[in-house]
Amino acid sequence: MKRIAVLIAGLAAASPGISQELKIGFLAPMTGIFAQIGKDMENGFQMYIDEQKGNFAGAKVTFIVEDEEGKPPVGVRKAEKLARQDNVHLLVGGLLASTGYAIAPVSNRVKTVYVLSIAAADDLTQRDLKQYPYIVRTSWTSSQPHHPLGKWACENGFKTVSAIAADYAFGHEVLGGFQKAFEDCGGKVIQKIWPPLGTKDFGPYIPTIKRDADAIFSLMVGPMALQFPKQLQEAGIKKPVIGGGTSYDEFVLPSMGDEVLGHVSALQYSAALDTPKNREFVRRYREKYGKVPSYYSESNYTTAQMIHEVMKQTKGKWPGPEKFIQMITQLKLDTPRGPVRFDDMRNPIQNIYIKKVEKKKLHGYDKDELWNTVIQTYPDVSQFFTYKKEEFLKQPVYSRDFPPCKHCN
């Protein structure tokens, strides 16, 4: 599946100020169980292009969307096609962490920039960075928001947690980050449950959750996020729930009900952020697409903004992959999610928000809706949180078995 949107104001030949072309290959799941997320990804990027009338500092934007289906092998094939046949200047997107890990080697083979606008695979901007000179991340690492969440949980009285997380790289890294910070603060993860990615029926898993835990940590992705809290409520379990960011992101929150009220999560974006820039972003996005923007939308909108900022510096000329990487990582921007800058490993440093699901009227809308209300902000959080980079990188990448579940029995 491919769509090409050449977005310019009027006919290209007649448009003043457009003398170059910038070809962007965009990878997102447009079919399958993650199709709604893929649409949110595309909408965010598309909205920014539309606002610029398809003109990035004199370069006409050609936006080529390929369906990677939420499957790493398909992502690899589509990335190769975009680079070799469509001759794009850069690749953007990929949803799953496992897709990010799969596409990164492609960027080496084709010597094409790969901008990780969603795929949160930790090690691509950590231990593996030197292997991949053409990648830069504009979003987050899987563990980045969940180090602060682990600290927050510990400092807010939770001593023991039973964890249930999707069984793939992203779930391993999210829970790993939470567990490390939670246990370094004095908490204990007493159980880890790993349902397969795409699980719909949690009947085999929910009864095994330890009843003596103070809280449940949940990391769900795609349709899993909708099903798990409903089935948890149906099972009569009323323990506090602390979730990874994708468990309650706005792509799924409007479809949820009172079963998620009071649930807490962490991420670098919330549509409930009460800042002038975000209020305006939410208004424009909702006006254009009829829904509240998710993190998937904001991240791709901001990624488009970052690419535009680089093109402004070059007056619309593609600077080449090495120079582009150098220039984008020097940016410091005020975005809908807040201030963003980069560390020396091409990953954003940004605010992390601890959020609670509440029903309220917000941003001028007169109907009670579910919002991820920000209850605490951790400013300027790097992918290493409060840990020293050199010491952090000596430990293994977060996995099913690291950190070990030393308090499990």
Backbone hydrogen bonds in HBPLUS format (Angstrom, degrees):
<---DONOR---> <-ACCEPTOR-->    atom                        ^
c    i                          cat <-CA-CA->   ^        H-A-AA   ^      H-
h    n   atom  resd res      DA  || num        DHA   H-A  angle D-A-AA Bond
n    s   type  num  typ     dist DA aas  dist angle  dist       angle   num
A0067-ASP N   A0001-MET O   3.27 MM  66  5.46 155.3  2.33 146.8 148.3     1
A0003-ARG N   A0065-VAL O   2.97 MM  62  5.11 150.7  2.06 138.1 146.8     2
A0065-VAL N   A0003-ARG O   2.75 MM  62  5.11 162.9  1.77 161.3 163.7     3
A0005-ALA N   A0063-PHE O   2.81 MM  58  5.11 169.5  1.82 148.5 151.8     4
A0063-PHE N   A0005-ALA O   3.04 MM  58  5.11 172.3  2.05 137.1 138.5     5
A0007-LEU N   A0061-VAL O   3.32 MM  54  6.11 146.1  2.44 167.0 175.3     6
A0014-ALA N   A0011-LEU O   2.95 MM   3  5.28 135.2  2.16 104.8 117.8     7
A0015-SER N   A0011-LEU O   3.07 MM   4  6.14 116.3  2.49 147.9 164.7     8
A0015-SER N   A0012-ALA O   3.22 MM   3  5.27 156.4  2.28 103.0 110.0     9
A0019-SER N   A0058-GLY O   2.92 MM  39  5.96 147.3  2.02 156.2 160.1    10
A0020-GLN N   A0058-GLY O   3.27 MM  38  6.34 165.7  2.29 148.8 148.1    11
A0060-LYS N   A0020-GLN O   2.80 MM  40  6.04 169.0  1.82 137.3 133.4    12
A0022-LEU N   A0060-LYS O   2.79 MM  38  5.94 164.7  1.81 152.2 152.7    13
A0062-THR N   A0022-LEU O   2.88 MM  40  6.08 169.2  1.90 151.9 153.8    14
A0089-HIS N   A0023-LYS O   2.80 MM  66  5.39 149.5  1.89 136.9 145.7    15
A0024-ILE N   A0062-THR O   2.86 MM  38  6.16 167.4  1.88 169.0 173.0    16
A0064-ILE N   A0024-ILE O   2.91 MM  40  6.11 173.6  1.92 170.4 172.4    17
A0025-GLY N   A0090-LEU O   2.94 MM  65  6.19 173.8  1.95 167.7 167.5    18
A0092-VAL N   A0025-GLY O   2.81 MM  67  6.12 150.2  1.89 166.1 169.8    19
A0026-PHE N   A0064-ILE O   2.71 MM  38  5.85 177.5  1.71 162.9 163.7    20
A0066-GLU N   A0026-PHE O   2.81 MM  40  6.08 167.4  1.83 175.0 175.3    21
A0027-LEU N   A0092-VAL O   2.85 MM  65  6.19 165.7  1.87 165.5 170.2    22
A0094-GLY N   A0027-LEU O   2.72 MM  67  5.09 155.8  1.77 142.1 136.4    23
A0028-ALA N   A0066-GLU O   3.21 MM  38  6.54 165.8  2.23 170.2 174.4    24
A0068-GLU N   A0028-ALA O   2.99 MM  40  5.43 155.7  2.05 114.3 121.6    25
A0035-ALA N   A0032-GLY O   3.21 MM   3  5.47 160.1  2.25 119.4 118.6    26
A0038-GLY N   A0034-PHE O   3.00 MM   4  6.33 160.7  2.04 154.5 160.6    27
A0039-LYS N   A0035-ALA O   2.92 MM   4  6.21 150.4  2.01 147.6 155.3    28
A0040-ASP N   A0036-GLN O   3.02 MM   4  6.32 153.8  2.09 144.7 151.5    29
A0041-MET N   A0037-ILE O   2.88 MM   4  6.23 154.3  1.95 152.6 160.3    30
A0042-GLU N   A0038-GLY O   2.93 MM   4  6.23 167.7  1.95 153.3 155.5    31
A0043-ASN N   A0039-LYS O   2.81 MM   4  5.94 164.0  1.84 151.7 156.7    32
A0044-GLY N   A0040-ASP O   3.13 MM   4  6.27 160.7  2.16 147.9 151.2    33
A0045-PHE N   A0041-MET O   3.36 MM   4  6.69 167.9  2.38 153.7 155.7    34
A0046-GLN N   A0042-GLU O   2.80 MM   4  5.89 168.8  1.81 161.5 165.5    35
A0047-MET N   A0043-ASN O   2.85 MM   4  5.88 155.3  1.91 147.8 153.6    36
A0048-TYR N   A0044-GLY O   3.40 MM   4  6.69 158.2  2.45 143.5 147.6    37
A0049-ILE N   A0045-PHE O   3.16 MM   4  6.50 164.9  2.18 152.9 156.9    38
A0050-ASP N   A0046-GLN O   2.83 MM   4  6.06 163.0  1.86 154.8 159.9    39
A0051-GLU N   A0047-MET O   2.96 MM   4  6.17 153.9  2.03 146.5 153.3    40
A0052-GLN N   A0048-TYR O   3.15 MM   4  6.46 135.8  2.36 142.3 153.6    41
A0052-GLN N   A0049-ILE O   3.05 MM   3  5.18 131.8  2.29  98.3 111.6    42
A0054-GLY N   A0049-ILE O   2.97 MM   5  5.16 171.6  1.98 149.7 147.5    43
A0053-LYS N   A0050-ASP O   2.94 MM   3  4.84 158.7  1.99 104.3 109.6    44
A0055-ASN N   A0052-GLN O   3.11 MM   3  5.64 159.5  2.15 115.1 121.0    45
A0061-VAL N   A0054-GLY O   2.99 MM   7  5.27 161.2  2.02 146.9 148.4    46
A0056-PHE N   A0059-ALA O   2.87 MM   3  5.01 161.8  1.90 152.6 150.0    47
A0059-ALA N   A0056-PHE O   3.06 MM   3  5.01 155.9  2.12 103.5 111.2    48
A0071-LYS N   A0068-GLU O   3.06 MM   3  6.20 172.2  2.07 140.5 140.6    49
A0074-VAL N   A0071-LYS O   3.03 MM   3  5.42 120.5  2.39 112.1 126.8    50
A0075-GLY N   A0071-LYS O   2.98 MM   4  6.25 158.7  2.03 156.3 163.2    51
A0076-VAL N   A0072-PRO O   2.99 MM   4  6.28 153.7  2.06 155.4 161.6    52
A0077-ARG N   A0073-PRO O   3.11 MM   4  6.38 163.5  2.14 145.5 149.4    53
A0078-LYS N   A0074-VAL O   2.89 MM   4  6.12 163.0  1.92 157.9 162.4    54
A0079-ALA N   A0075-GLY O   2.89 MM   4  5.97 152.7  1.96 145.2 153.0    55
A0080-GLU N   A0076-VAL O   3.01 MM   4  6.22 163.0  2.03 152.8 156.7    56
A0081-LYS N   A0077-ARG O   3.08 MM   4  6.30 156.4  2.14 142.5 149.1    57
A0082-LEU N   A0078-LYS O   2.93 MM   4  6.14 162.4  1.96 149.5 153.7    58
A0083-ALA N   A0079-ALA O   3.05 MM   4  6.24 161.1  2.08 150.9 155.5    59
A0084-ARG N   A0080-GLU O   2.85 MM   4  5.89 170.2  1.86 155.7 159.1    60
A0085-GLN N   A0081-LYS O   2.85 MM   4  5.31 154.8  1.91 138.1 146.5    61
A0086-ASP N   A0081-LYS O   3.28 MM   5  6.77 153.5  2.36 149.3 155.8    62
A0088-VAL N   A0082-LEU O   3.27 MM   6  6.08 166.2  2.29 140.9 144.9    63
A0091-LEU N   A0113-VAL O   2.79 MM  22  6.04 170.0  1.80 154.7 157.6    64
A0115-VAL N   A0091-LEU O   2.76 MM  24  6.07 171.6  1.76 158.6 158.1    65
A0093-GLY N   A0115-VAL O   3.16 MM  22  6.60 148.0  2.26 172.2 175.2    66
A0119-ALA N   A0094-GLY O   3.22 MM  25  5.72 132.4  2.46 158.6 153.8    67
A0099-THR N   A0096-LEU O   2.94 MM   3  4.98 126.5  2.23  96.3 111.1    68
A0100-GLY N   A0096-LEU O   3.01 MM   4  6.45 152.3  2.09 151.0 158.5    69
A0101-TYR N   A0097-ALA O   2.99 MM   4  6.37 159.2  2.04 153.2 158.1    70
A0102-ALA N   A0098-SER O   3.11 MM   4  6.24 141.7  2.26 132.4 142.5    71
A0102-ALA N   A0099-THR O   3.10 MM   3  4.96 119.3  2.49  90.5 105.9    72
A0103-ILE N   A0099-THR O   2.88 MM   4  6.09 153.9  1.94 154.7 160.8    73
A0104-ALA N   A0100-GLY O   3.10 MM   4  6.08 155.1  2.16 151.3 156.3    74
A0106-VAL N   A0103-ILE O   2.79 MM   3  5.15 128.4  2.05 111.3 126.7    75
A0107-SER N   A0103-ILE O   3.30 MM   4  6.78 146.3  2.42 153.1 162.6    76
A0107-SER N   A0104-ALA O   3.13 MM   3  5.37 123.6  2.47 102.2 115.0    77
A0108-ASN N   A0105-PRO O   3.13 MM   3  5.19 126.6  2.43  95.5 108.8    78
A0109-ARG N   A0105-PRO O   3.11 MM   4  6.49 160.6  2.15 150.0 154.5    79
A0110-VAL N   A0106-VAL O   2.94 MM   4  6.16 162.5  1.97 163.6 166.9    80
A0111-LYS N   A0107-SER O   2.85 MM   4  5.41 111.7  2.33 127.1 141.5    81
A0112-THR N   A0107-SER O   3.11 MM   5  5.02 146.2  2.23 132.2 141.9    82
A0111-LYS N   A0108-ASN O   3.29 MM   3  4.93 145.6  2.42  91.5 101.4    83
A0114-TYR N   A0134-TYR O   2.84 MM  20  6.10 157.7  1.88 149.2 151.6    84
A0136-VAL N   A0114-TYR O   3.16 MM  22  6.58 148.5  2.27 152.6 154.4    85
A0117-SER N   A0115-VAL O   3.04 MM   2  5.78 115.7  2.47 111.3  94.8    86
A0116-LEU N   A0136-VAL O   2.82 MM  20  6.15 159.4  1.86 154.4 159.8    87
A0138-THR N   A0116-LEU O   3.11 MM  22  6.07 162.0  2.14 132.7 137.5    88
A0142-SER N   A0120-ALA O   2.80 MM  22  4.90 143.1  1.93 148.4 138.6    89
A0124-LEU N   A0121-ALA O   3.33 MM   3  6.01 156.1  2.39 118.8 125.0    90
A0125-THR N   A0122-ASP O   3.27 MM   3  6.33 163.2  2.30 128.7 131.1    91
A0126-GLN N   A0123-ASP O   3.11 MM   3  4.51 163.7  2.14 100.1  99.5    92
A0128-ASP N   A0123-ASP O   3.02 MM   5  5.58 150.4  2.11 149.2 156.4    93
A0129-LEU N   A0126-GLN O   3.33 MM   3  5.52 164.3  2.36 109.5 114.1    94
A0131-GLN N   A0128-ASP O   2.94 MM   3  5.59 143.5  2.07 120.2 130.7    95
A0132-TYR N   A0129-LEU O   2.93 MM   3  5.46 153.0  2.00 116.2 124.3    96
A0137-ARG N   A0346-ARG O   3.06 MM 209  6.08 166.1  2.08 164.5 168.3    97
A0144-GLN N   A0141-THR O   3.02 MM   3  5.19 139.7  2.18 105.3 117.3    98
A0146-HIS N   A0143-SER O   2.93 MM   3  5.13 128.8  2.20 104.4 119.7    99
A0147-HIS N   A0143-SER O   3.09 MM   4  6.25 128.1  2.37 165.9 171.8   100
A0149-LEU N   A0145-PRO O   3.33 MM   4  6.53 150.0  2.43 131.8 140.4   101
A0150-GLY N   A0146-HIS O   3.04 MM   4  6.00 150.1  2.13 130.0 136.8   102
A0151-LYS N   A0147-HIS O   3.14 MM   4  6.48 159.3  2.18 153.8 159.2   103
A0152-TRP N   A0148-PRO O   2.78 MM   4  6.01 162.1  1.81 153.0 158.6   104
A0153-ALA N   A0149-LEU O   2.88 MM   4  6.06 162.8  1.91 150.3 154.2   105
A0154-CYS N   A0150-GLY O   3.14 MM   4  6.32 162.2  2.17 145.9 150.2   106
A0155-GLU N   A0151-LYS O   2.91 MM   4  6.11 166.5  1.93 155.7 159.6   107
A0156-ASN N   A0152-TRP O   2.93 MM   4  6.02 122.0  2.28 142.7 157.3   108
A0156-ASN N   A0153-ALA O   3.30 MM   3  5.18 142.9  2.45  92.9 103.3   109
A0158-PHE N   A0153-ALA O   3.12 MM   5  5.61 156.1  2.18 164.7 157.3   110
A0157-GLY N   A0154-CYS O   3.29 MM   3  5.67 148.1  2.40 117.7 114.8   111
A0188-LYS N   A0159-LYS O   2.83 MM  29  6.13 139.0  2.00 142.1 155.2   112
A0214-ASP N   A0160-THR O   2.94 MM  54  5.23 133.8  2.16 117.3 130.1   113
A0161-VAL N   A0188-LYS O   2.91 MM  27  6.34 148.5  2.01 155.8 161.6   114
A0190-ILE N   A0161-VAL O   2.90 MM  29  6.02 152.2  1.98 148.3 157.5   115
A0162-SER N   A0215-ALA O   3.05 MM  53  6.49 161.6  2.08 158.7 161.3   116
A0217-PHE N   A0162-SER O   2.84 MM  55  6.09 160.4  1.88 142.1 148.3   117
A0163-ALA N   A0191-GLN O   2.90 MM  28  5.81 169.5  1.91 140.8 142.6   118
A0193-ILE N   A0163-ALA O   2.81 MM  30  6.14 142.0  1.96 139.5 152.2   119
A0164-ILE N   A0217-PHE O   2.80 MM  53  6.19 156.6  1.86 164.2 171.3   120
A0219-LEU N   A0164-ILE O   3.00 MM  55  6.51 147.4  2.11 149.2 153.9   121
A0165-ALA N   A0193-ILE O   2.98 MM  28  6.42 157.9  2.03 169.9 169.0   122
A0166-ALA N   A0219-LEU O   3.07 MM  53  6.20 148.9  2.17 155.0 162.1   123
A0168-TYR N   A0166-ALA O   3.03 MM   2  6.02 129.6  2.29 108.9  94.2   124
A0167-ASP N   A0195-PRO O   2.93 MM  28  5.74 149.9  2.02 153.8 156.2   125
A0172-HIS N   A0168-TYR O   2.97 MM   4  6.14 162.2  2.00 161.5 167.1   126
A0173-GLU N   A0169-ALA O   2.94 MM   4  6.15 159.0  1.98 152.9 158.4   127
A0174-VAL N   A0170-PHE O   2.86 MM   4  6.03 161.6  1.89 157.3 162.3   128
A0175-LEU N   A0171-GLY O   3.09 MM   4  6.10 171.4  2.09 147.7 150.0   129
A0176-GLY N   A0172-HIS O   2.87 MM   4  5.87 146.8  1.98 136.4 147.2   130
A0177-GLY N   A0173-GLU O   3.00 MM   4  6.12 159.4  2.04 144.5 148.1   131
A0178-PHE N   A0174-VAL O   3.09 MM   4  6.40 167.0  2.11 154.2 157.6   132
A0179-GLN N   A0175-LEU O   2.78 MM   4  5.89 170.4  1.79 155.7 158.9   133
A0180-LYS N   A0176-GLY O   2.96 MM   4  6.09 165.0  1.98 150.3 154.1   134
A0181-ALA N   A0177-GLY O   3.29 MM   4  6.45 179.1  2.29 152.6 152.7   135
A0182-PHE N   A0178-PHE O   2.87 MM   4  5.90 161.8  1.91 156.0 162.3   136
A0183-GLU N   A0179-GLN O   2.84 MM   4  5.83 166.6  1.85 151.9 155.5   137
A0184-ASP N   A0180-LYS O   2.86 MM   4  5.91 151.2  1.94 146.0 154.8   138
A0185-CYS N   A0181-ALA O   3.15 MM   4  6.18 131.5  2.40 134.5 145.1   139
A0187-GLY N   A0182-PHE O   2.84 MM   5  5.20 153.1  1.91 151.1 142.3   140
A0186-GLY N   A0183-GLU O   3.05 MM   3  4.92 149.8  2.15  96.4 105.8   141
A0199-THR N   A0196-PRO O   3.11 MM   3  5.67 145.3  2.24 144.2 140.8   142
A0205-TYR N   A0202-PHE O   2.91 MM   3  5.26 142.5  2.05 110.5 122.1   143
A0206-ILE N   A0202-PHE O   2.94 MM   4  5.98 170.9  1.95 176.5 176.8   144
A0208-THR N   A0205-TYR O   3.00 MM   3  5.51 145.9  2.12 114.3 124.5   145
A0209-ILE N   A0206-ILE O   3.13 MM   3  5.53 165.0  2.15 116.0 120.7   146
A0213-ALA N   A0210-LYS O   3.48 MM   3  5.92 168.9  2.49 110.2 112.4   147
A0216-ILE N   A0240-PRO O   2.94 MM  24  6.36 160.4  1.98 158.6 164.7   148
A0242-ILE N   A0216-ILE O   2.78 MM  26  6.07 168.7  1.79 165.9 169.5   149
A0218-SER N   A0242-ILE O   2.86 MM  24  6.26 151.7  1.94 147.6 156.7   150
A0244-GLY N   A0218-SER O   2.78 MM  26  6.24 153.6  1.85 155.7 162.1   151
A0224-MET N   A0221-VAL O   3.24 MM   3  5.48 139.5  2.41 137.9 131.7   152
A0225-ALA N   A0222-GLY O   3.02 MM   3  5.88 148.0  2.12 125.8 131.3   153
A0226-LEU N   A0223-PRO O   3.12 MM   3  5.39 134.3  2.33 104.3 115.5   154
A0227-GLN N   A0223-PRO O   3.25 MM   4  6.57 159.5  2.30 153.5 158.7   155
A0228-PHE N   A0224-MET O   3.02 MM   4  6.01 174.5  2.02 161.0 161.6   156
A0231-GLN N   A0227-GLN O   3.02 MM   4  6.20 164.8  2.04 161.1 165.3   157
A0232-LEU N   A0228-PHE O   2.86 MM   4  6.01 145.8  1.97 151.3 162.1   158
A0233-GLN N   A0229-PRO O   3.00 MM   4  6.14 157.8  2.05 142.6 147.3   159
A0234-GLU N   A0230-LYS O   2.96 MM   4  6.24 159.3  2.00 147.2 153.3   160
A0235-ALA N   A0231-GLN O   3.06 MM   4  6.15 135.5  2.27 133.1 143.4   161
A0237-ILE N   A0232-LEU O   3.29 MM   5  5.82 158.4  2.34 164.4 158.0   162
A0236-GLY N   A0233-GLN O   2.86 MM   3  5.12 157.7  1.91 109.7 116.8   163
A0264-VAL N   A0241-VAL O   3.16 MM  23  6.54 165.1  2.18 157.7 159.1   164
A0243-GLY N   A0264-VAL O   2.60 MM  21  6.00 166.9  1.62 160.9 165.8   165
A0247-SER N   A0244-GLY O   2.94 MM   3  5.60 157.2  1.99 124.1 131.4   166
A0248-TYR N   A0245-GLY O   3.45 MM   3  6.15 159.6  2.50 115.1 118.8   167
A0252-VAL N   A0249-ASP O   3.03 MM   3  6.01 158.7  2.08 128.9 132.6   168
A0253-LEU N   A0249-ASP O   3.04 MM   4  6.00 151.2  2.12 142.4 149.8   169
A0255-SER N   A0252-VAL O   2.95 MM   3  5.58 149.0  2.05 121.2 130.5   170
A0256-MET N   A0253-LEU O   2.99 MM   3  5.20 162.9  2.02 113.2 118.6   171
A0260-VAL N   A0257-GLY O   3.23 MM   3  6.34 177.2  2.23 132.1 132.1   172
A0261-LEU N   A0258-ASP O   3.15 MM   3  5.25 163.8  2.17 108.5 113.5   173
A0263-HIS N   A0260-VAL O   3.02 MM   3  5.50 165.1  2.04 136.7 138.2   174
A0262-GLY N   A0357-VAL O   2.90 MM  95  5.16 176.5  1.90 145.6 146.7   175
A0357-VAL N   A0263-HIS O   2.93 MM  94  5.53 158.7  1.98 154.5 161.3   176
A0265-SER N   A0355-LYS O   2.87 MM  90  5.28 152.4  1.95 144.5 153.5   177
A0355-LYS N   A0265-SER O   2.78 MM  90  5.28 173.0  1.78 155.5 157.7   178
A0267-LEU N   A0353-TYR O   3.16 MM  86  5.56 150.8  2.25 143.2 151.5   179
A0353-TYR N   A0267-LEU O   2.80 MM  86  5.56 172.2  1.80 158.5 158.8   180
A0273-LEU N   A0270-SER O   3.09 MM   3  5.55 169.6  2.11 115.9 118.5   181
A0279-ARG N   A0275-THR O   2.85 MM   4  5.98 169.1  1.87 164.7 168.3   182
A0280-GLU N   A0276-PRO O   3.09 MM   4  6.18 161.0  2.13 146.7 151.2   183
A0281-PHE N   A0277-LYS O   3.01 MM   4  6.19 152.0  2.09 139.6 148.0   184
A0282-VAL N   A0278-ASN O   2.80 MM   4  6.00 169.3  1.81 161.8 163.0   185
A0283-ARG N   A0279-ARG O   3.00 MM   4  6.17 156.6  2.06 142.4 149.2   186
A0284-ARG N   A0280-GLU O   2.96 MM   4  6.18 168.8  1.98 152.9 155.1   187
A0285-TYR N   A0281-PHE O   2.89 MM   4  6.01 166.1  1.91 154.6 159.2   188
A0286-ARG N   A0282-VAL O   2.88 MM   4  5.87 163.8  1.91 148.1 153.2   189
A0287-GLU N   A0283-ARG O   2.94 MM   4  6.03 151.6  2.03 144.1 152.4   190
A0288-LYS N   A0284-ARG O   2.98 MM   4  6.15 147.0  2.09 143.4 151.8   191
A0289-TYR N   A0285-TYR O   2.81 MM   4  5.91 166.6  1.83 159.1 162.4   192
A0290-GLY N   A0286-ARG O   2.78 MM   4  4.66 139.6  1.94 124.3 130.8   193
A0297-SER N   A0294-SER O   3.07 MM   3  5.18 127.7  2.35  98.0 111.0   194
A0298-GLU N   A0294-SER O   3.03 MM   4  6.42 168.2  2.05 157.7 159.3   195
A0299-SER N   A0295-TYR O   2.85 MM   4  5.85 167.7  1.86 153.1 156.8   196
A0301-TYR N   A0297-SER O   2.90 MM   4  6.09 154.2  1.97 152.7 161.0   197
A0302-THR N   A0298-GLU O   2.86 MM   4  6.01 167.9  1.87 156.0 158.8   198
A0303-THR N   A0299-SER O   2.94 MM   4  6.08 143.8  2.07 134.2 144.8   199
A0304-ALA N   A0300-ASN O   3.01 MM   4  6.18 159.6  2.05 143.9 147.9   200
A0305-GLN N   A0301-TYR O   3.05 MM   4  6.39 153.2  2.12 144.5 152.4   201
A0306-MET N   A0302-THR O   2.92 MM   4  6.21 153.7  1.99 147.6 154.1   202
A0307-ILE N   A0303-THR O   3.00 MM   4  6.33 160.9  2.04 154.1 158.6   203
A0308-HIS N   A0304-ALA O   2.96 MM   4  6.17 159.5  2.00 149.3 155.3   204
A0309-GLU N   A0305-GLN O   2.90 MM   4  6.19 152.6  1.97 148.3 155.9   205
A0310-VAL N   A0306-MET O   3.14 MM   4  6.49 151.0  2.22 148.4 154.9   206
A0311-MET N   A0307-ILE O   3.05 MM   4  6.38 161.4  2.09 149.8 154.9   207
A0312-LYS N   A0308-HIS O   2.86 MM   4  6.17 140.8  2.02 150.0 161.3   208
A0313-GLN N   A0310-VAL O   3.00 MM   3  5.31 123.9  2.32 102.7 116.4   209
A0314-THR N   A0311-MET O   3.22 MM   3  5.07 130.9  2.48  91.0 103.8   210
A0316-GLY N   A0311-MET O   2.87 MM   5  4.91 168.9  1.88 147.6 148.9   211
A0315-LYS N   A0312-LYS O   3.27 MM   3  5.01 160.0  2.31  97.0 102.8   212
A0317-LYS N   A0314-THR O   3.32 MM   3  5.40 160.1  2.36 103.5 109.4   213
A0324-PHE N   A0320-GLY O   2.91 MM   4  5.96 157.7  1.96 157.1 164.5   214
A0325-ILE N   A0321-PRO O   3.03 MM   4  6.23 164.9  2.06 151.6 154.5   215
A0326-GLN N   A0322-GLU O   3.09 MM   4  6.35 161.0  2.13 146.4 151.8   216
A0327-MET N   A0323-LYS O   2.86 MM   4  6.07 158.8  1.90 152.5 158.1   217
A0328-ILE N   A0324-PHE O   2.88 MM   4  6.03 169.1  1.89 160.8 163.0   218
A0329-THR N   A0325-ILE O   3.28 MM   4  6.28 156.5  2.34 144.7 150.0   219
A0330-GLN N   A0327-MET O   3.15 MM   3  5.32 157.2  2.20 104.4 111.4   220
A0331-LEU N   A0328-ILE O   3.25 MM   3  5.50 164.1  2.28 107.5 112.2   221
A0333-LEU N   A0340-VAL O   2.96 MM   7  5.38 157.4  2.02 156.7 159.7   222
A0340-VAL N   A0333-LEU O   2.86 MM   7  5.38 157.5  1.91 158.7 164.9   223
A0335-THR N   A0338-GLY O   3.06 MM   3  4.98 164.9  2.08 119.8 124.2   224
A0338-GLY N   A0335-THR O   2.89 MM   3  4.98 144.4  2.02 105.0 116.5   225
A0341-ARG N   A0349-ILE O   3.23 MM   8  5.33 160.8  2.27 147.7 153.4   226
A0349-ILE N   A0341-ARG O   2.64 MM   8  5.33 157.9  1.69 147.5 149.8   227
A0343-ASP N   A0347-ASN O   2.88 MM   4  5.61 159.2  1.92 154.7 159.5   228
A0350-GLN N   A0381-VAL O   3.18 MM  31  5.30 158.3  2.23 133.6 132.6   229
A0381-VAL N   A0350-GLN O   2.74 MM  31  5.30 156.5  1.79 135.1 136.1   230
A0352-ILE N   A0378-TYR O   2.88 MM  26  5.13 159.1  1.93 144.7 151.7   231
A0378-TYR N   A0352-ILE O   2.81 MM  26  5.13 174.2  1.82 161.2 163.2   232
A0354-ILE N   A0376-GLN O   2.82 MM  22  5.11 173.7  1.83 159.6 161.6   233
A0375-ILE N   A0354-ILE O   2.78 MM  21  5.74 167.0  1.79 157.6 162.3   234
A0356-LYS N   A0373-THR O   2.79 MM  17  5.20 157.0  1.84 147.0 151.9   235
A0373-THR N   A0356-LYS O   2.88 MM  17  5.20 130.3  2.13 155.4 144.7   236
A0358-GLU N   A0371-TRP O   2.96 MM  13  5.50 162.2  1.99 158.2 163.8   237
A0371-TRP N   A0358-GLU O   2.80 MM  13  5.50 157.9  1.85 161.3 169.0   238
A0360-LYS N   A0369-GLU O   2.89 MM   9  5.51 155.0  1.95 153.0 152.2   239
A0369-GLU N   A0360-LYS O   2.96 MM   9  5.51 166.7  1.98 135.1 135.6   240
A0365-TYR N   A0362-LEU O   3.07 MM   3  5.69 170.8  2.08 123.0 125.8   241
A0385-PHE N   A0382-SER O   3.12 MM   3  5.14 164.7  2.15 106.5 111.3   242
A0387-TYR N   A0384-PHE O   2.87 MM   3  5.47 148.8  1.97 147.1 147.2   243
A0392-PHE N   A0388-LYS O   2.85 MM   4  6.02 165.8  1.87 163.8 168.7   244
A0393-LEU N   A0389-LYS O   2.96 MM   4  6.11 162.8  1.99 157.4 160.4   245
A0394-LYS N   A0391-GLU O   3.15 MM   3  5.32 151.4  2.23 102.8 111.5   246
A0395-GLN N   A0392-PHE O   3.16 MM   3  5.76 152.5  2.24 113.1 120.2   247
A0399-SER N   A0402-PHE O   2.92 MM   3  4.99 164.1  1.95 140.1 145.2   248
A0402-PHE N   A0399-SER O   3.34 MM   3  4.99 151.6  2.43  92.7 100.7   249
A0408-CYS N   A0405-CYS O   3.14 MM   3  5.40 164.8  2.16 110.0 114.2   250
